[in-house]
Amino acid sequence: MAVCVAGLLAGCSFWGGSEEIQPSPLVDFSAENSVSVKWSATVGSGPGRRFHQMAPSIDGDRIYAADSQGIVTAFDRHTGARAWSISLREPVVGGVGAGFGQVLLTTRAGEVVALNGNDGKELWRQRVASEVTAQVQINRELVVLQQISGRVTALDRMTGEHRWSFDAQVPALTLRGTGVPLLAADVTFAGMSNGRLVALDNRDGQLIWDQRVALDEGRSDLERIVDINGRPIIVDNMLYVVGYQGRLLAINPFNAQAVWAQNVSSYRSLASGFGNIYVADATGHVHAYDAGSSASVWSQTAMTHRQLTSPAVLGNSVVVGDQEGYLHFMSQVNGRFVARHRVDSSGLQGDMLVRDNTLYVLSNAGRLVAITLN
């Protein structure tokens, strides 16, 4: 049986403790941009401070978010006006997946629940074999989810009927959570806790190819953790993925050929912009690599141990959040700080969203904000 690591990453302070390493202090800089809050709203009691992968989701003109107790709320993403709010009356994990007029959530009891995006009415629910901690992914036909047991499962989007499953071997010790699948029209790309990235045929779940992202070469079980917990991205027909205690890898998605690799450890998702791939590593450093050549463009090392979120790109900036609730905006050109804004003191952990030059952020306390950078 696999054991999920919570507070076992020695000294990393991911989940607190008496020997918690303190985050680096905020550095002074001259702000070049101003941050404006378009609107702010509350989503129940929020995801909470415990390690989680809960994030909001956008479908059309609405943004959907949930708290850990099962309150699901829909807002107009332009104004913040509340469209509807319901309670599932049971804890949820993994945040919200939305698309094609549906809102998908996963409960702690191992059920997938589909809601109507217009009014929040339940459409169907389906029990799966184990907990799903990552955001559900949706396309026109399928709902794809990745379970902590190492299984990737596809359900019919309209009915919830089981379509296929793919099982991967799970190591004895893993990080809490799973990777977020990348669901395309014909293929699902999924990073596994054994350090491999797989491409699955959306028709039947059969393996098309797999590629090793990280090798479990350490002496101890902790040193051999090689989870892929972030979501891969595709940029200009190239697939990019990063693993914890592994590599940042550029892969040709059509033949699984590794084009280049950089040694970097991260449990977060990637972002891209200005011809760069952005990664927030496990120590709290943000790196920009040239997407074509893998050359290091810049590194920002002033946020060590601040437990950064996945990066997001907003205008000319790349932004990350941290455990103290700050957003740090950096120039995509050279990584210098251009702005800073505190959402609230509860901290930021889930992935952020960008639409139409607006950044959407959900804090651990449930504050959902829409932000622009001027």
C-alpha positions as CSV (number, residue, x, y, z in Angstrom):
1,M,0.0,0.0,0.0
2,A,1.3,3.4,-0.9
3,V,1.8,6.0,1.9
4,C,1.2,9.6,1.0
5,V,3.7,12.0,2.5
6,A,2.4,15.0,4.4
7,G,4.9,16.4,6.9
8,L,7.7,14.0,6.1
9,L,9.7,16.2,3.7
10,A,12.4,17.0,6.2
11,G,12.7,20.7,7.0
12,C,10.7,21.8,3.9
13,S,7.9,23.4,6.0
14,F,5.2,22.4,3.6
15,W,2.8,21.5,6.4
16,G,4.3,23.2,9.4
17,G,5.8,21.7,12.6
18,S,8.2,22.6,15.4
19,E,11.2,22.6,13.1
20,E,9.6,24.5,10.4
21,I,11.9,26.5,8.1
22,Q,11.0,30.1,8.0
23,P,10.2,31.7,4.6
24,S,12.7,34.3,3.3
25,P,11.7,37.9,4.2
26,L,10.1,40.1,1.6
27,V,12.6,42.1,-0.4
28,D,12.3,45.8,-1.2
29,F,11.9,47.0,-4.7
30,S,10.4,49.9,-6.7
31,A,7.0,48.9,-8.0
32,E,6.7,49.4,-11.8
33,N,3.1,48.3,-12.0
34,S,0.0,48.8,-9.9
35,V,-2.4,46.0,-8.9
36,S,-6.2,46.6,-9.1
37,V,-8.8,44.4,-7.5
38,K,-11.8,44.3,-9.9
39,W,-14.0,42.4,-7.5
40,S,-13.8,40.1,-4.5
41,A,-16.2,37.4,-3.2
42,T,-16.3,34.7,-0.5
43,V,-16.5,30.9,-1.2
44,G,-17.7,29.3,2.0
45,S,-14.9,28.7,4.5
46,G,-12.4,28.1,1.7
47,P,-10.1,25.2,1.0
48,G,-8.3,25.5,4.3
49,R,-4.6,25.6,5.1
50,R,-4.0,21.9,4.8
51,F,-2.1,20.8,1.7
52,H,-4.7,20.8,-1.2
53,Q,-4.9,21.1,-4.9
54,M,-8.2,23.0,-4.9
55,A,-8.6,25.5,-7.7
56,P,-11.5,27.4,-9.4
57,S,-12.5,26.8,-13.0
58,I,-13.9,29.0,-15.7
59,D,-16.5,28.1,-18.4
60,G,-17.7,30.9,-20.6
61,D,-18.6,34.0,-18.5
62,R,-18.8,32.2,-15.2
63,I,-16.2,31.1,-12.7
64,Y,-16.9,28.3,-10.3
65,A,-15.2,27.6,-6.9
66,A,-15.8,25.3,-3.9
67,D,-14.7,25.1,-0.3
68,S,-13.6,21.9,1.5
69,Q,-17.0,21.4,3.1
70,G,-18.8,21.1,-0.2
71,I,-20.2,24.6,-0.8
72,V,-20.1,25.2,-4.6
73,T,-20.6,28.7,-5.9
74,A,-20.9,30.2,-9.4
75,F,-20.0,33.9,-10.1
76,D,-20.1,36.2,-13.1
77,R,-16.3,36.3,-13.9
78,H,-16.6,39.9,-15.1
79,T,-18.5,41.5,-12.2
80,G,-18.2,38.9,-9.3
81,A,-22.0,38.8,-9.1
82,R,-23.1,35.5,-7.4
83,A,-25.2,33.4,-9.8
84,W,-25.9,30.5,-7.5
85,S,-24.6,28.6,-4.5
86,I,-25.3,25.0,-3.3
87,S,-24.0,22.7,-0.6
88,L,-23.2,19.1,-1.4
89,R,-23.3,18.4,2.3
90,E,-20.1,16.4,2.1
91,P,-16.4,17.3,2.0
92,V,-14.9,17.8,-1.5
93,V,-11.2,17.6,-2.7
94,G,-9.5,18.6,-5.9
95,G,-11.4,21.8,-6.6
96,V,-13.7,22.3,-9.5
97,G,-13.6,21.3,-13.1
98,A,-15.9,23.1,-15.5
99,G,-16.7,22.9,-19.2
100,F,-19.5,22.4,-21.8
101,G,-22.1,23.7,-19.3
102,Q,-21.1,21.3,-16.6
103,V,-19.4,21.6,-13.2
104,L,-17.5,18.6,-11.9
105,L,-16.4,17.9,-8.3
106,T,-15.0,15.0,-6.4
107,T,-15.9,14.1,-2.8
108,R,-13.7,12.8,-0.1
109,A,-15.8,9.6,-0.1
110,G,-14.7,8.9,-3.7
111,E,-17.6,10.1,-5.7
112,V,-17.6,12.3,-8.9
113,V,-20.5,14.7,-8.9
114,A,-21.7,16.6,-12.1
115,L,-23.7,19.8,-11.7
116,N,-25.6,21.9,-14.3
117,G,-23.5,25.0,-14.8
118,N,-26.6,27.2,-15.2
119,D,-28.3,26.5,-11.8
120,G,-26.2,24.0,-9.9
121,K,-28.7,21.2,-10.1
122,E,-27.1,17.7,-9.9
123,L,-26.9,15.8,-13.2
124,W,-25.3,12.6,-12.1
125,R,-22.8,11.1,-9.7
126,Q,-20.5,8.1,-10.0
127,R,-18.4,6.3,-7.4
128,V,-14.8,5.6,-8.2
129,A,-12.4,3.2,-6.6
130,S,-10.3,5.8,-4.6
131,E,-10.0,9.4,-3.7
132,V,-9.4,12.0,-6.4
133,T,-7.3,15.0,-5.1
134,A,-6.6,16.7,-8.5
135,Q,-8.9,18.8,-10.6
136,V,-11.2,16.8,-12.9
137,Q,-10.6,17.5,-16.6
138,I,-13.3,17.7,-19.3
139,N,-13.7,17.5,-23.0
140,R,-16.7,17.1,-25.3
141,E,-17.0,13.4,-24.6
142,L,-15.1,12.5,-21.5
143,V,-14.6,13.4,-17.8
144,V,-11.0,12.3,-16.9
145,L,-9.8,12.0,-13.3
146,Q,-6.6,10.8,-11.7
147,Q,-6.9,8.9,-8.4
148,I,-4.4,8.5,-5.6
149,S,-4.3,4.8,-6.2
150,G,-2.5,5.4,-9.5
151,R,-5.5,4.9,-11.7
152,V,-6.6,7.3,-14.5
153,T,-10.3,6.9,-15.1
154,A,-12.5,8.3,-17.9
155,L,-16.3,8.7,-17.5
156,D,-18.9,9.6,-20.1
157,R,-19.5,13.3,-19.8
158,M,-23.2,13.2,-20.3
159,T,-24.1,10.1,-18.2
160,G,-21.2,9.4,-15.8
161,E,-20.9,5.9,-17.2
162,H,-17.5,4.3,-16.9
163,R,-15.6,4.3,-20.2
164,W,-12.1,3.1,-19.4
165,S,-9.3,3.0,-16.7
166,F,-5.6,2.8,-16.8
167,D,-3.6,1.6,-13.8
168,A,0.0,2.5,-13.0
169,Q,2.2,1.1,-10.2
170,V,2.4,3.4,-7.2
171,P,5.6,3.6,-5.1
172,A,5.6,2.8,-1.4
173,L,6.0,6.5,-0.5
174,T,4.5,9.4,-2.5
175,L,3.6,13.1,-2.2
176,R,0.1,13.9,-1.0
177,G,-2.0,14.4,-4.2
178,T,-1.6,13.4,-7.8
179,G,-0.8,15.0,-11.1
180,V,-3.4,16.9,-13.0
181,P,-4.1,15.2,-16.4
182,L,-3.8,17.2,-19.7
183,L,-6.9,16.2,-21.7
184,A,-6.8,16.8,-25.4
185,A,-9.3,15.7,-28.1
186,D,-7.7,12.3,-28.8
187,V,-5.1,11.8,-26.0
188,T,-4.8,12.2,-22.3
189,F,-1.3,13.0,-20.9
190,A,-0.9,12.0,-17.2
191,G,2.1,12.3,-14.9
192,M,2.3,9.5,-12.5
193,S,3.7,9.1,-9.0
194,N,6.4,6.7,-10.3
195,G,8.0,9.5,-12.3
196,R,6.6,8.5,-15.7
197,L,4.5,10.5,-18.1
198,V,2.0,8.4,-20.1
199,A,0.0,9.2,-23.2
200,L,-3.4,7.4,-23.3
201,D,-5.8,6.8,-26.2
202,N,-9.1,8.6,-25.3
203,R,-11.0,5.9,-27.2
204,D,-10.2,3.0,-24.9
205,G,-7.5,4.1,-22.4
206,Q,-4.7,2.1,-24.0
207,L,-1.2,3.2,-23.5
208,I,0.3,5.0,-26.6
209,W,3.7,5.7,-25.0
210,D,5.3,6.5,-21.7
211,Q,8.4,8.5,-20.9
212,R,10.5,8.6,-17.7
213,V,10.7,12.1,-16.2
214,A,12.5,11.2,-13.0
215,L,14.6,8.3,-11.7
216,D,14.2,7.1,-8.0
217,E,17.9,7.0,-7.3
218,G,18.1,8.1,-3.7
219,R,19.2,6.0,-0.8
220,S,16.1,6.5,1.4
221,D,12.4,6.3,0.5
222,L,12.1,10.1,0.9
223,E,15.0,10.6,-1.6
224,R,13.3,8.3,-4.0
225,I,10.0,10.2,-4.2
226,V,9.7,11.2,-7.9
227,D,6.0,12.3,-8.2
228,I,4.7,14.4,-11.1
229,N,2.1,16.5,-9.2
230,G,1.7,19.4,-11.7
231,R,-0.1,19.5,-15.0
232,P,1.9,19.2,-18.3
233,I,1.5,21.9,-20.9
234,I,1.7,22.0,-24.7
235,V,3.3,24.9,-26.4
236,D,3.8,25.1,-30.2
237,N,3.3,21.3,-30.5
238,M,5.8,20.5,-27.8
239,L,4.9,18.9,-24.5
240,Y,6.5,20.1,-21.2
241,V,6.4,18.4,-17.9
242,V,8.3,18.6,-14.6
243,G,8.7,16.2,-11.7
244,Y,9.5,16.4,-8.0
245,Q,13.2,15.4,-7.5
246,G,13.3,15.0,-11.3
247,R,13.6,17.0,-14.5
248,L,11.9,19.6,-16.6
249,L,11.5,17.7,-19.8
250,A,10.5,18.8,-23.4
251,I,8.9,15.9,-25.3
252,N,7.7,15.5,-28.8
253,P,4.1,14.4,-28.1
254,F,3.8,12.5,-31.3
255,N,6.7,10.0,-30.8
256,A,7.6,10.5,-27.1
257,Q,11.1,11.6,-28.0
258,A,12.8,13.7,-25.3
259,V,14.0,16.9,-27.0
260,W,15.8,18.5,-24.0
261,A,15.9,18.3,-20.2
262,Q,16.9,20.5,-17.3
263,N,17.5,19.3,-13.7
264,V,14.9,21.0,-11.6
265,S,12.6,19.7,-8.9
266,S,9.0,20.9,-8.7
267,Y,5.6,19.6,-7.6
268,R,3.8,22.5,-9.3
269,S,2.3,23.1,-12.8
270,L,4.1,25.0,-15.5
271,A,3.4,28.2,-17.4
272,S,4.6,29.7,-20.6
273,G,5.1,33.1,-22.2
274,F,7.6,35.2,-24.2
275,G,9.1,32.0,-25.6
276,N,9.9,30.7,-22.1
277,I,8.8,27.9,-19.8
278,Y,8.3,29.0,-16.2
279,V,8.7,26.7,-13.2
280,A,8.5,27.3,-9.5
281,D,10.8,24.8,-7.9
282,A,10.5,23.0,-4.6
283,T,12.8,25.5,-2.8
284,G,10.8,28.6,-3.8
285,H,12.9,29.7,-6.7
286,V,11.3,30.7,-10.0
287,H,13.1,29.8,-13.3
288,A,12.6,30.8,-16.9
289,Y,14.0,28.4,-19.6
290,D,14.0,29.0,-23.3
291,A,11.2,26.7,-24.7
292,G,13.2,25.8,-27.8
293,S,16.8,25.4,-26.5
294,S,16.4,24.8,-22.7
295,A,18.8,27.7,-22.0
296,S,18.3,29.3,-18.7
297,V,16.9,32.8,-19.3
298,W,16.7,34.0,-15.7
299,S,16.1,32.8,-12.1
300,Q,14.5,34.6,-9.2
301,T,15.8,33.3,-5.9
302,A,14.4,35.9,-3.4
303,M,11.4,33.8,-2.4
304,T,13.1,30.8,-0.8
305,H,10.8,28.6,1.3
306,R,7.8,30.8,0.7
307,Q,5.9,27.7,-0.6
308,L,5.0,29.1,-4.0
309,T,2.0,28.3,-6.1
310,S,2.2,27.3,-9.8
311,P,3.2,30.3,-11.9
312,A,0.7,32.1,-14.1
313,V,1.3,34.7,-16.9
314,L,-0.5,38.0,-16.8
315,G,0.4,40.5,-19.5
316,N,4.2,41.1,-19.5
317,S,4.5,39.5,-16.1
318,V,4.7,36.0,-14.5
319,V,3.1,35.8,-11.1
320,V,3.3,33.3,-8.2
321,G,1.4,33.3,-4.8
322,D,2.9,32.2,-1.5
323,Q,2.0,30.8,2.0
324,E,1.5,34.3,3.5
325,G,-1.0,35.3,0.8
326,Y,1.2,37.5,-1.3
327,L,1.2,37.7,-5.1
328,H,4.6,38.3,-6.6
329,F,4.7,39.8,-10.1
330,M,8.0,39.4,-12.1
331,S,9.0,40.7,-15.5
332,Q,9.0,37.9,-18.1
333,V,12.1,39.5,-19.6
334,N,14.5,39.2,-16.7
335,G,12.6,38.1,-13.6
336,R,12.8,41.4,-11.7
337,F,10.0,42.2,-9.3
338,V,7.5,44.7,-10.8
339,A,4.6,44.5,-8.3
340,R,3.4,42.8,-5.1
341,H,-0.1,42.4,-3.6
342,R,-1.5,40.6,-0.6
343,V,-4.8,38.8,-1.1
344,D,-5.2,37.9,2.6
345,S,-3.1,36.3,5.4
346,S,-4.5,32.8,5.0
347,G,-2.1,32.0,2.2
348,L,-2.4,30.9,-1.4
349,Q,-1.9,27.3,-2.6
350,G,-4.2,26.3,-5.5
351,D,-3.5,27.1,-9.1
352,M,-4.5,30.5,-10.4
353,L,-6.4,31.3,-13.6
354,V,-5.9,34.0,-16.2
355,R,-8.6,35.1,-18.7
356,D,-8.8,38.3,-20.7
357,N,-5.9,39.9,-18.8
358,T,-7.5,39.2,-15.5
359,L,-6.0,37.0,-12.8
360,Y,-8.4,34.9,-10.6
361,V,-7.1,33.8,-7.2
362,L,-8.7,31.7,-4.5
363,S,-7.1,32.0,-1.0
364,N,-7.1,29.3,1.6
365,A,-9.8,31.2,3.6
366,G,-12.1,31.3,0.5
367,R,-11.5,34.8,-0.8
368,L,-11.9,34.7,-4.6
369,V,-10.5,37.8,-6.2
370,A,-10.2,39.1,-9.8
371,I,-7.1,41.2,-10.3
372,T,-5.6,43.3,-13.1
373,L,-2.1,44.7,-13.4
374,N,-1.7,48.2,-14.7
